[in-house]
Amino acid sequence: MHITIGTKNRDKLRELKCLMQGAELRVLSLNDFPPCKNVVENGKTFEANAKKKAQVYAAHTKGLALGDDSGLMVNRLNGKPGIYSARFAGSGCTYEDNNRKLLRILKNVPASGRGAKFVCVIAIYDGKKLVGAVKGECRGRIAYSMRGMNGFGYDPVFIPKGSKKTFAELSQVEKNKISHRGRALQKAKKLILNYLNRIY
């Protein structure tokens, strides 16, 4: 059996493939099924976007597919950037652009007001059938500056609860144990294996 991870983001794909190890599934990407158009993420929630991506890619690959949507929710900003995390600083922005904008907005905010959480929703489709959707969260706070060279996205400015290091200062193994994506994928792996055990 194989599962296709529905993303063209190389950083996310690498992380998801690493997290899928041990699931006894061959992990493929959209690069294995050309041509495949990008899905317009116009849902109003992480779950809506994740389900839309998984459904489209499962139909395209005619098999089991995983779609995910994730983002950073900052308390001070009433949950923003949320579903707009990837384009927080505008169309065509870089990870650094997003981080700089966030740090600029929170420049004079004390530690007590810098609470935030990462959220990840993973949806699984098999052809046209929804297998299920799961969510993972990681609470923490926003740092005062970018720190660390690992990870991607907002990792350099997010400090998980109970740590003094940002995600970008942690090793991949350390991050995977506590990250929103790691927690969501652990649930997703159980969902996938239970589903496969029922149909085979």
Z-matrix of the N, CA and C atoms (Angstrom, degrees):
N
C 1 1.465
C 2 1.517 1 110.89
N 3 1.304 2 114.59 1 151.73
C 4 1.455 3 118.67 2 175.17
C 5 1.523 4 109.12 3 -136.02
N 6 1.302 5 114.74 4 160.09
C 7 1.461 6 121.73 5 174.79
C 8 1.517 7 107.86 6 -131.76
N 9 1.310 8 115.87 7 139.38
C 10 1.462 9 120.61 8 179.34
C 11 1.518 10 109.52 9 -101.14
N 12 1.322 11 115.93 10 126.38
C 13 1.459 12 120.69 11 176.61
C 14 1.525 13 107.75 12 -85.91
N 15 1.308 14 115.81 13 118.01
C 16 1.464 15 121.35 14 -174.09
C 17 1.504 16 114.31 15 -83.87
N 18 1.313 17 117.55 16 71.54
C 19 1.459 18 121.42 17 174.90
C 20 1.519 19 109.60 18 -152.27
N 21 1.323 20 115.82 19 149.49
C 22 1.461 21 121.31 20 173.91
C 23 1.531 22 110.59 21 -109.88
N 24 1.338 23 115.29 22 3.20
C 25 1.464 24 121.20 23 176.33
C 26 1.528 25 107.49 24 -77.47
N 27 1.328 26 116.77 25 111.44
C 28 1.458 27 120.89 26 -174.81
C 29 1.528 28 112.73 27 -62.15
N 30 1.336 29 117.23 28 -36.22
C 31 1.470 30 120.92 29 -179.91
C 32 1.523 31 110.26 30 -66.17
N 33 1.327 32 115.53 31 -45.99
C 34 1.469 33 120.46 32 -179.58
C 35 1.528 34 110.21 33 -66.58
N 36 1.326 35 116.86 34 -40.61
C 37 1.462 36 121.26 35 179.85
C 38 1.522 37 110.86 36 -61.03
N 39 1.319 38 116.25 37 -44.81
C 40 1.471 39 120.21 38 179.61
C 41 1.528 40 110.58 39 -61.00
N 42 1.327 41 116.53 40 -42.73
C 43 1.460 42 120.75 41 -178.81
C 44 1.526 43 110.99 42 -67.57
N 45 1.333 44 117.12 43 -43.48
C 46 1.460 45 120.80 44 -179.65
C 47 1.527 46 111.53 45 -65.82
N 48 1.332 47 116.92 46 -39.49
C 49 1.467 48 119.93 47 178.54
C 50 1.530 49 110.40 48 -63.19
N 51 1.322 50 115.44 49 -39.38
C 52 1.464 51 120.38 50 178.59
C 53 1.523 52 109.85 51 -63.85
N 54 1.317 53 116.60 52 -42.92
C 55 1.462 54 121.40 53 -178.89
C 56 1.524 55 112.53 54 -70.24
N 57 1.327 56 117.81 55 -24.87
C 58 1.465 57 121.48 56 -178.84
C 59 1.523 58 113.01 57 -81.56
N 60 1.310 59 118.27 58 -6.46
C 61 1.459 60 121.31 59 -179.29
C 62 1.530 61 110.20 60 -58.56
N 63 1.311 62 115.95 61 136.80
C 64 1.454 63 120.34 62 178.95
C 65 1.513 64 113.57 63 92.55
N 66 1.326 65 117.35 64 -0.92
C 67 1.466 66 120.58 65 -179.11
C 68 1.528 67 112.41 66 -86.68
N 69 1.340 68 116.96 67 -1.22
C 70 1.468 69 122.51 68 -179.89
C 71 1.525 70 112.09 69 57.41
N 72 1.308 71 114.68 70 36.19
C 73 1.455 72 121.83 71 176.87
C 74 1.519 73 108.87 72 -128.75
N 75 1.312 74 116.33 73 142.26
C 76 1.453 75 119.99 74 173.40
C 77 1.523 76 106.94 75 -77.95
N 78 1.330 77 116.47 76 123.66
C 79 1.466 78 121.09 77 -176.06
C 80 1.524 79 109.80 78 -98.64
N 81 1.327 80 115.85 79 119.06
C 82 1.453 81 122.15 80 178.96
C 83 1.524 82 109.63 81 -112.85
N 84 1.324 83 115.97 82 169.20
C 85 1.463 84 120.79 83 177.42
C 86 1.522 85 108.88 84 -127.39
N 87 1.307 86 115.62 85 175.23
C 88 1.470 87 120.11 86 179.42
C 89 1.522 88 111.72 87 -63.25
N 90 1.331 89 116.00 88 -21.44
C 91 1.468 90 119.84 89 177.73
C 92 1.527 91 111.63 90 -64.94
N 93 1.337 92 116.24 91 -20.13
C 94 1.459 93 120.67 92 178.98
C 95 1.525 94 112.23 93 -84.61
N 96 1.345 95 116.93 94 -4.85
C 97 1.459 96 121.31 95 -177.39
C 98 1.540 97 112.10 96 -133.57
N 99 1.329 98 117.29 97 58.75
C 100 1.468 99 119.29 98 179.47
C 101 1.527 100 110.43 99 -75.73
N 102 1.346 101 118.37 100 155.76
C 103 1.465 102 124.00 101 -12.16
C 104 1.530 103 109.58 102 -87.33
N 105 1.300 104 116.85 103 144.04
C 106 1.462 105 120.37 104 -179.74
C 107 1.526 106 108.51 105 -135.17
N 108 1.311 107 115.75 106 118.61
C 109 1.460 108 120.24 107 -177.47
C 110 1.527 109 111.17 108 -74.96
N 111 1.329 110 115.50 109 153.54
C 112 1.461 111 120.42 110 175.27
C 113 1.523 112 109.84 111 -68.88
N 114 1.311 113 115.96 112 144.34
C 115 1.464 114 121.57 113 176.63
C 116 1.520 115 108.60 114 -87.29
N 117 1.318 116 116.88 115 132.65
C 118 1.462 117 121.26 116 176.80
C 119 1.523 118 108.30 117 -74.52
N 120 1.339 119 116.27 118 116.54
C 121 1.468 120 120.99 119 -178.27
C 122 1.524 121 109.41 120 -86.32
N 123 1.319 122 115.38 121 81.50
C 124 1.468 123 119.62 122 -177.47
C 125 1.523 124 112.64 123 -110.58
N 126 1.323 125 116.75 124 15.87
C 127 1.460 126 120.61 125 176.01
C 128 1.519 127 110.68 126 -71.24
N 129 1.320 128 115.90 127 160.46
C 130 1.466 129 120.58 128 -179.00
C 131 1.525 130 112.99 129 -94.78
N 132 1.332 131 116.16 130 -2.49
C 133 1.461 132 121.18 131 178.16
C 134 1.523 133 109.86 132 -138.68
N 135 1.330 134 116.49 133 163.26
C 136 1.459 135 121.25 134 175.66
C 137 1.525 136 109.68 135 -60.52
N 138 1.327 137 116.48 136 -41.16
C 139 1.464 138 120.36 137 -177.71
C 140 1.522 139 111.85 138 -64.63
N 141 1.316 140 116.71 139 -41.24
C 142 1.469 141 119.95 140 179.93
C 143 1.523 142 110.94 141 -62.31
N 144 1.318 143 117.16 142 -43.29
C 145 1.462 144 120.91 143 179.14
C 146 1.528 145 111.64 144 -66.72
N 147 1.337 146 116.48 145 -42.03
C 148 1.462 147 120.57 146 -179.46
C 149 1.529 148 110.77 147 -63.10
N 150 1.334 149 116.54 148 -43.95
C 151 1.462 150 120.48 149 -179.93
C 152 1.526 151 111.55 150 -65.50
N 153 1.325 152 116.28 151 -40.32
C 154 1.464 153 119.59 152 -179.76
C 155 1.521 154 110.74 153 -62.94
N 156 1.330 155 116.78 154 -44.59
C 157 1.460 156 120.22 155 -179.74
C 158 1.534 157 111.44 156 -64.49
N 159 1.332 158 116.17 157 -46.07
C 160 1.465 159 119.98 158 -179.02
C 161 1.526 160 111.31 159 -62.12
N 162 1.327 161 116.65 160 -41.00
C 163 1.468 162 120.83 161 -179.21
C 164 1.522 163 111.82 162 -65.25
N 165 1.326 164 116.20 163 -45.58
C 166 1.464 165 120.46 164 -179.47
C 167 1.529 166 111.09 165 -64.58
N 168 1.323 167 116.65 166 -44.44
C 169 1.461 168 119.67 167 -176.65
C 170 1.520 169 112.23 168 -73.91
N 171 1.338 170 118.11 169 -30.13
C 172 1.459 171 120.48 170 176.12
C 173 1.525 172 109.77 171 -67.87
N 174 1.320 173 116.29 172 -39.47
C 175 1.464 174 120.35 173 177.92
C 176 1.525 175 110.55 174 -66.17
N 177 1.332 176 116.32 175 -39.01
C 178 1.466 177 121.27 176 -178.89
C 179 1.530 178 111.37 177 -68.26
N 180 1.342 179 116.28 178 -41.67
C 181 1.468 180 120.30 179 -176.25
C 182 1.523 181 112.43 180 -90.81
N 183 1.348 182 115.70 181 -9.02
C 184 1.466 183 122.21 182 -179.02
C 185 1.523 184 111.78 183 56.76
N 186 1.320 185 115.34 184 42.67
C 187 1.458 186 120.19 185 179.53
C 188 1.510 187 112.13 186 -164.87
N 189 1.312 188 114.75 187 -161.16
C 190 1.455 189 122.23 188 -178.88
C 191 1.534 190 109.63 189 -73.11
N 192 1.333 191 116.04 190 130.10
C 193 1.463 192 119.68 191 -179.51
C 194 1.524 193 111.14 192 -140.05
N 195 1.313 194 114.77 193 147.57
C 196 1.460 195 122.35 194 -179.49
C 197 1.523 196 108.93 195 -114.16
N 198 1.327 197 116.10 196 128.80
C 199 1.457 198 120.76 197 175.03
C 200 1.510 199 108.32 198 -121.57
N 201 1.302 200 117.73 199 140.03
C 202 1.464 201 118.88 200 178.69
C 203 1.517 202 110.80 201 -135.79
N 204 1.304 203 115.01 202 154.72
C 205 1.455 204 120.74 203 171.92
C 206 1.514 205 106.58 204 -140.43
N 207 1.297 206 115.67 205 137.13
C 208 1.458 207 119.49 206 -176.84
C 209 1.514 208 110.28 207 -146.17
N 210 1.313 209 115.26 208 164.09
C 211 1.456 210 118.89 209 179.79
C 212 1.511 211 111.76 210 -176.26
N 213 1.301 212 114.34 211 175.38
C 214 1.458 213 122.95 212 -178.75
C 215 1.519 214 109.72 213 -105.46
N 216 1.322 215 116.18 214 131.93
C 217 1.460 216 121.35 215 178.08
C 218 1.529 217 108.58 216 -118.05
N 219 1.325 218 116.05 217 117.44
C 220 1.465 219 121.42 218 -176.69
C 221 1.528 220 109.47 219 -103.47
N 222 1.319 221 115.99 220 126.82
C 223 1.468 222 121.23 221 -176.77
C 224 1.520 223 112.40 222 -55.82
N 225 1.328 224 115.54 223 -46.77
C 226 1.469 225 121.44 224 -176.00
C 227 1.532 226 111.47 225 -61.92
N 228 1.330 227 116.02 226 -25.37
C 229 1.462 228 121.29 227 -177.48
C 230 1.525 229 111.69 228 -103.22
N 231 1.341 230 115.38 229 21.36
C 232 1.468 231 120.90 230 178.71
C 233 1.532 232 113.13 231 55.31
N 234 1.324 233 114.90 232 40.18
C 235 1.457 234 120.14 233 176.72
C 236 1.512 235 115.65 234 91.09
N 237 1.311 236 117.66 235 -3.21
C 238 1.469 237 120.25 236 176.39
C 239 1.523 238 109.12 237 -79.05
N 240 1.341 239 118.47 238 157.68
C 241 1.468 240 128.53 239 0.82
C 242 1.525 241 115.86 240 -74.85
N 243 1.352 242 118.04 241 -14.79
C 244 1.459 243 120.30 242 173.22
C 245 1.511 244 114.33 243 54.40
N 246 1.346 245 116.10 244 -128.16
C 247 1.471 246 120.28 245 -177.41
C 248 1.522 247 112.45 246 -67.92
N 249 1.338 248 116.65 247 -10.44
C 250 1.467 249 120.41 248 178.92
C 251 1.533 250 111.78 249 -101.48
N 252 1.327 251 116.82 250 17.61
C 253 1.463 252 121.34 251 -175.15
C 254 1.525 253 113.72 252 -55.21
N 255 1.331 254 117.30 253 -41.66
C 256 1.466 255 120.83 254 -176.18
C 257 1.522 256 112.76 255 -68.80
N 258 1.340 257 116.69 256 -24.77
C 259 1.464 258 119.72 257 -178.40
C 260 1.529 259 111.72 258 -123.63
N 261 1.321 260 115.43 259 33.15
C 262 1.461 261 122.57 260 -178.68
C 263 1.528 262 112.26 261 -57.30
N 264 1.326 263 116.69 262 -39.96
C 265 1.471 264 121.31 263 -177.67
C 266 1.528 265 112.31 264 -92.46
N 267 1.329 266 117.31 265 8.45
C 268 1.460 267 120.18 266 178.22
C 269 1.513 268 113.10 267 114.68
N 270 1.309 269 115.74 268 168.36
C 271 1.457 270 121.89 269 -179.67
C 272 1.530 271 110.85 270 -62.40
N 273 1.318 272 116.17 271 134.38
C 274 1.462 273 120.39 272 178.62
C 275 1.513 274 115.08 273 77.44
N 276 1.337 275 117.09 274 10.82
C 277 1.471 276 120.44 275 -178.03
C 278 1.529 277 111.06 276 -73.31
N 279 1.314 278 115.72 277 162.25
C 280 1.458 279 122.14 278 178.06
C 281 1.526 280 109.48 279 -102.19
N 282 1.338 281 116.12 280 170.15
C 283 1.465 282 120.18 281 174.98
C 284 1.526 283 110.33 282 -55.18
N 285 1.330 284 115.31 283 -43.76
C 286 1.469 285 120.06 284 -177.74
C 287 1.526 286 111.47 285 -64.89
N 288 1.330 287 116.93 286 -37.25
C 289 1.464 288 120.66 287 177.91
C 290 1.534 289 110.29 288 -59.66
N 291 1.320 290 115.65 289 -44.71
C 292 1.463 291 120.56 290 179.91
C 293 1.519 292 111.90 291 -63.62
N 294 1.327 293 115.74 292 -43.72
C 295 1.457 294 120.12 293 -179.35
C 296 1.525 295 111.88 294 -65.68
N 297 1.312 296 116.17 295 -40.93
C 298 1.465 297 119.74 296 179.76
C 299 1.536 298 111.01 297 -65.08
N 300 1.320 299 116.58 298 -39.61
C 301 1.467 300 119.71 299 178.81
C 302 1.524 301 110.10 300 -63.69
N 303 1.337 302 116.55 301 -44.82
C 304 1.459 303 120.42 302 -179.30
C 305 1.517 304 111.38 303 -62.72
N 306 1.320 305 116.92 304 -44.65
C 307 1.464 306 120.61 305 179.87
C 308 1.528 307 111.31 306 -65.14
N 309 1.309 308 116.02 307 -35.25
C 310 1.472 309 120.31 308 178.64
C 311 1.536 310 110.88 309 -66.01
N 312 1.318 311 116.54 310 -42.63
C 313 1.462 312 120.65 311 179.76
C 314 1.530 313 111.42 312 -65.07
N 315 1.342 314 116.11 313 -36.99
C 316 1.466 315 120.72 314 -176.94
C 317 1.524 316 113.03 315 -96.19
N 318 1.318 317 117.17 316 14.42
C 319 1.463 318 122.39 317 -172.79
C 320 1.518 319 113.72 318 -49.33
N 321 1.312 320 118.27 319 -47.80
C 322 1.462 321 121.14 320 -175.18
C 323 1.527 322 113.69 321 -103.65
N 324 1.332 323 115.94 322 16.04
C 325 1.464 324 120.71 323 -179.72
C 326 1.531 325 109.64 324 -87.46
N 327 1.350 326 117.95 325 126.98
C 328 1.470 327 120.60 326 -179.32
C 329 1.520 328 112.08 327 -69.00
N 330 1.321 329 115.92 328 168.69
C 331 1.463 330 121.58 329 -177.53
C 332 1.527 331 112.19 330 -55.69
N 333 1.325 332 116.71 331 -35.97
C 334 1.466 333 120.82 332 -178.03
C 335 1.530 334 113.14 333 -65.36
N 336 1.322 335 116.44 334 -18.44
C 337 1.461 336 120.28 335 -178.18
C 338 1.512 337 114.17 336 -109.07
N 339 1.341 338 116.99 337 15.20
C 340 1.462 339 120.49 338 -175.76
C 341 1.530 340 113.09 339 -107.56
N 342 1.328 341 116.42 340 20.61
C 343 1.459 342 120.83 341 179.40
C 344 1.519 343 111.85 342 -63.16
N 345 1.327 344 115.90 343 146.27
C 346 1.464 345 121.11 344 -178.97
C 347 1.520 346 108.94 345 -161.26
N 348 1.312 347 115.45 346 168.09
C 349 1.458 348 119.59 347 173.70
C 350 1.517 349 109.83 348 -147.93
N 351 1.322 350 115.11 349 147.38
C 352 1.450 351 122.24 350 171.68
C 353 1.524 352 107.47 351 -93.50
N 354 1.323 353 116.51 352 139.29
C 355 1.455 354 121.80 353 178.65
C 356 1.527 355 109.17 354 -127.30
N 357 1.322 356 116.13 355 139.32
C 358 1.465 357 120.93 356 175.59
C 359 1.523 358 108.90 357 -137.12
N 360 1.316 359 116.61 358 129.04
C 361 1.462 360 121.72 359 173.79
C 362 1.523 361 107.84 360 -116.26
N 363 1.318 362 115.86 361 130.27
C 364 1.466 363 122.48 362 178.19
C 365 1.517 364 109.18 363 -116.76
N 366 1.321 365 116.05 364 129.78
C 367 1.465 366 122.04 365 177.20
C 368 1.519 367 109.04 366 -117.64
N 369 1.318 368 115.79 367 144.10
C 370 1.457 369 122.08 368 179.98
C 371 1.526 370 108.97 369 -122.05
N 372 1.318 371 116.08 370 128.40
C 373 1.470 372 121.76 371 174.61
C 374 1.517 373 108.64 372 -122.72
N 375 1.332 374 115.86 373 147.94
C 376 1.458 375 122.23 374 172.32
C 377 1.528 376 106.25 375 -122.07
N 378 1.317 377 115.59 376 102.84
C 379 1.461 378 119.33 377 -172.32
C 380 1.511 379 109.04 378 64.25
N 381 1.341 380 117.61 379 -116.62
C 382 1.456 381 121.65 380 179.39
C 383 1.531 382 112.62 381 -100.84
N 384 1.328 383 116.06 382 3.69
C 385 1.461 384 120.46 383 -175.45
C 386 1.522 385 112.41 384 -100.40
N 387 1.342 386 116.23 385 130.21
C 388 1.460 387 121.02 386 175.42
C 389 1.518 388 109.31 387 -77.63
N 390 1.325 389 116.18 388 120.64
C 391 1.463 390 121.37 389 176.26
C 392 1.524 391 109.45 390 -80.77
N 393 1.327 392 116.37 391 -39.92
C 394 1.460 393 120.96 392 178.69
C 395 1.516 394 111.74 393 160.44
N 396 1.332 395 115.30 394 173.49
C 397 1.463 396 121.96 395 178.06
C 398 1.523 397 108.88 396 -139.42
N 399 1.327 398 116.60 397 141.33
C 400 1.467 399 122.00 398 -178.44
C 401 1.523 400 109.58 399 -134.78
N 402 1.336 401 115.20 400 159.95
C 403 1.471 402 119.89 401 -178.11
C 404 1.521 403 111.21 402 -130.30
N 405 1.332 404 114.92 403 143.97
C 406 1.453 405 121.32 404 174.74
C 407 1.513 406 109.10 405 -129.59
N 408 1.334 407 117.01 406 143.66
C 409 1.461 408 121.79 407 179.54
C 410 1.525 409 110.30 408 -131.98
N 411 1.313 410 115.29 409 153.52
C 412 1.464 411 121.59 410 173.44
C 413 1.523 412 107.14 411 -140.94
N 414 1.336 413 115.87 412 116.13
C 415 1.461 414 120.46 413 -179.03
C 416 1.524 415 110.74 414 -90.11
N 417 1.323 416 115.09 415 153.73
C 418 1.459 417 120.04 416 179.36
C 419 1.513 418 110.66 417 -178.15
N 420 1.317 419 115.24 418 -146.31
C 421 1.466 420 120.11 419 -179.22
C 422 1.519 421 109.87 420 -148.54
N 423 1.325 422 114.94 421 163.57
C 424 1.462 423 120.75 422 -179.95
C 425 1.528 424 110.11 423 -91.25
N 426 1.322 425 116.08 424 130.17
C 427 1.467 426 121.88 425 179.17
C 428 1.529 427 110.07 426 -71.56
N 429 1.335 428 116.42 427 174.01
C 430 1.472 429 121.24 428 179.60
C 431 1.524 430 112.10 429 -91.75
N 432 1.327 431 115.30 430 -11.11
C 433 1.473 432 119.79 431 178.50
C 434 1.521 433 108.61 432 -156.79
N 435 1.314 434 116.42 433 164.44
C 436 1.466 435 120.93 434 177.67
C 437 1.519 436 109.50 435 -74.74
N 438 1.338 437 115.88 436 132.21
C 439 1.459 438 121.13 437 -178.59
C 440 1.518 439 110.04 438 -140.22
N 441 1.325 440 115.42 439 135.27
C 442 1.458 441 120.26 440 175.93
C 443 1.518 442 113.25 441 100.37
N 444 1.326 443 115.48 442 156.57
C 445 1.467 444 121.78 443 -176.19
C 446 1.527 445 112.90 444 -116.73
N 447 1.318 446 118.00 445 -3.52
C 448 1.464 447 120.55 446 -178.48
C 449 1.526 448 110.71 447 -92.07
N 450 1.330 449 115.50 448 173.77
C 451 1.456 450 120.05 449 175.37
C 452 1.516 451 113.67 450 69.87
N 453 1.346 452 115.12 451 -160.28
C 454 1.461 453 121.34 452 -178.46
C 455 1.519 454 108.80 453 -160.03
N 456 1.306 455 116.95 454 179.50
C 457 1.463 456 120.25 455 179.02
C 458 1.520 457 112.65 456 62.18
N 459 1.321 458 115.70 457 -129.11
C 460 1.469 459 121.53 458 -178.14
C 461 1.530 460 113.01 459 -89.49
N 462 1.328 461 117.47 460 8.99
C 463 1.466 462 120.88 461 -178.52
C 464 1.529 463 114.12 462 -52.70
N 465 1.342 464 119.64 463 -37.91
C 466 1.471 465 119.54 464 -178.49
C 467 1.525 466 114.96 465 -69.19
N 468 1.335 467 117.91 466 -13.49
C 469 1.473 468 118.99 467 -177.75
C 470 1.527 469 112.80 468 -117.58
N 471 1.345 470 117.36 469 1.50
C 472 1.469 471 119.72 470 -177.90
C 473 1.523 472 110.95 471 -106.49
N 474 1.333 473 115.88 472 122.94
C 475 1.462 474 122.19 473 177.36
C 476 1.526 475 108.34 474 -107.25
N 477 1.339 476 118.95 475 111.51
C 478 1.462 477 120.84 476 -178.82
C 479 1.525 478 111.66 477 -67.28
N 480 1.315 479 115.99 478 150.31
C 481 1.453 480 122.06 479 -179.47
C 482 1.526 481 111.15 480 -55.68
N 483 1.321 482 116.21 481 133.33
C 484 1.455 483 121.08 482 179.61
C 485 1.516 484 114.42 483 88.75
N 486 1.336 485 116.54 484 0.47
C 487 1.468 486 120.90 485 -179.46
C 488 1.526 487 110.79 486 -123.58
N 489 1.312 488 116.07 487 157.88
C 490 1.462 489 121.73 488 174.12
C 491 1.525 490 110.09 489 -105.35
N 492 1.328 491 115.80 490 -6.05
C 493 1.453 492 121.31 491 -178.73
C 494 1.524 493 111.16 492 -100.99
N 495 1.329 494 115.91 493 150.79
C 496 1.458 495 120.03 494 173.04
C 497 1.530 496 108.22 495 -77.97
N 498 1.328 497 116.42 496 165.52
C 499 1.464 498 119.75 497 175.02
C 500 1.524 499 110.68 498 -55.52
N 501 1.324 500 116.80 499 -36.20
C 502 1.467 501 121.23 500 -176.85
C 503 1.524 502 112.72 501 -73.20
N 504 1.333 503 117.16 502 -11.78
C 505 1.465 504 121.14 503 176.84
C 506 1.527 505 111.32 504 -96.58
N 507 1.319 506 116.57 505 -8.05
C 508 1.461 507 120.88 506 178.49
C 509 1.526 508 110.29 507 -90.59
N 510 1.317 509 116.40 508 156.01
C 511 1.461 510 120.14 509 173.82
C 512 1.528 511 108.13 510 -73.81
N 513 1.330 512 116.97 511 164.58
C 514 1.458 513 120.97 512 179.06
C 515 1.521 514 110.80 513 -58.91
N 516 1.327 515 116.12 514 -40.34
C 517 1.467 516 120.87 515 -179.42
C 518 1.521 517 110.59 516 -64.89
N 519 1.335 518 117.23 517 -44.55
C 520 1.465 519 121.37 518 179.52
C 521 1.520 520 111.16 519 -62.80
N 522 1.317 521 115.83 520 -43.89
C 523 1.462 522 120.21 521 -179.04
C 524 1.525 523 111.30 522 -65.54
N 525 1.323 524 117.48 523 -43.11
C 526 1.461 525 121.15 524 -176.99
C 527 1.528 526 113.03 525 -61.12
N 528 1.328 527 116.77 526 -27.95
C 529 1.464 528 120.98 527 -178.87
C 530 1.529 529 112.39 528 -69.41
N 531 1.343 530 116.75 529 -28.44
C 532 1.465 531 119.59 530 -172.93
C 533 1.523 532 114.18 531 -123.35
N 534 1.325 533 118.11 532 -8.03
C 535 1.459 534 120.10 533 -173.56
C 536 1.524 535 112.83 534 -71.15
N 537 1.309 536 115.17 535 158.53
C 538 1.460 537 122.72 536 175.63
C 539 1.528 538 111.30 537 -58.54
N 540 1.334 539 116.24 538 -42.06
C 541 1.463 540 120.56 539 -179.30
C 542 1.521 541 110.55 540 -70.29
N 543 1.323 542 116.08 541 -39.01
C 544 1.459 543 119.92 542 177.80
C 545 1.515 544 111.80 543 -63.13
N 546 1.328 545 116.69 544 -42.78
C 547 1.462 546 120.97 545 -179.62
C 548 1.533 547 111.24 546 -68.02
N 549 1.320 548 115.98 547 -40.21
C 550 1.470 549 119.69 548 178.85
C 551 1.524 550 110.59 549 -66.16
N 552 1.322 551 116.40 550 -39.88
C 553 1.466 552 119.19 551 -176.41
C 554 1.523 553 112.16 552 -72.73
N 555 1.323 554 117.97 553 -30.12
C 556 1.461 555 119.74 554 175.03
C 557 1.529 556 109.82 555 -61.81
N 558 1.336 557 115.95 556 -40.89
C 559 1.470 558 120.37 557 176.58
C 560 1.528 559 110.62 558 -67.91
N 561 1.338 560 115.57 559 -39.64
C 562 1.468 561 120.28 560 -178.45
C 563 1.525 562 111.16 561 -65.61
N 564 1.325 563 117.37 562 -38.49
C 565 1.462 564 120.93 563 179.63
C 566 1.534 565 110.87 564 -61.82
N 567 1.338 566 116.08 565 -40.86
C 568 1.466 567 120.18 566 177.74
C 569 1.531 568 110.00 567 -65.16
N 570 1.329 569 115.22 568 -41.10
C 571 1.465 570 121.14 569 179.10
C 572 1.520 571 110.90 570 -60.63
N 573 1.331 572 116.18 571 -45.60
C 574 1.464 573 122.23 572 -179.04
C 575 1.526 574 111.21 573 -64.67
N 576 1.332 575 116.53 574 -47.95
C 577 1.465 576 120.51 575 -177.45
C 578 1.522 577 111.61 576 -65.47
N 579 1.334 578 117.39 577 -39.17
C 580 1.472 579 120.48 578 177.33
C 581 1.525 580 110.11 579 -63.89
N 582 1.320 581 116.02 580 -40.16
C 583 1.454 582 121.30 581 179.81
C 584 1.533 583 110.68 582 -64.46
N 585 1.324 584 116.34 583 -46.35
C 586 1.456 585 120.63 584 -179.60
C 587 1.533 586 111.86 585 -64.71
N 588 1.332 587 115.83 586 -36.32
C 589 1.471 588 119.45 587 178.94
C 590 1.525 589 111.32 588 -66.03
N 591 1.335 590 116.78 589 -29.17
C 592 1.454 591 120.39 590 -179.46
C 593 1.529 592 112.22 591 -76.95
N 594 1.339 593 116.63 592 -33.55
C 595 1.459 594 118.58 593 -173.82
C 596 1.525 595 113.72 594 -97.54
N 597 1.340 596 116.80 595 -10.71
C 598 1.479 597 118.84 596 179.36
C 599 1.535 598 110.41 597 -120.32
